[in-house]
């Protein structure tokens, strides 16, 4: 599982021009990708890391300041670009496998106390954010 975390002063996700999720205050945007072999335990581990990682202002974590999180599924985090000009998506888990794991990540964050908003799994989404810092961190369950 991969999560790209971006510290954001504001962010929103829209589908067909309609906002479906947004940060109500400065917080984190989490782009979430799932690979084969990931499970709910993987989602729990990365949710805890997301919630407790000290990447906000003054080395605070989202849990320290109750910062909201906008979580968006993104299978493209597992693009393989080693050969040719067209990415391969073989490392990304298929939708029926990955959707419940993304849902488990969101549920784990909420269980930890996070206010989490989301996009819609598998939809064509437009994500807007102002990266604060800029701060971008990549979490990978394999490292």
Helices and strands as residue ranges (DSSP letters): E 2-15, E 18-22, E 27-33, H 40-52, G 57-59, H 62-65, E 68-73, G 75-78, H 95-112, E 116-118, E 126-140
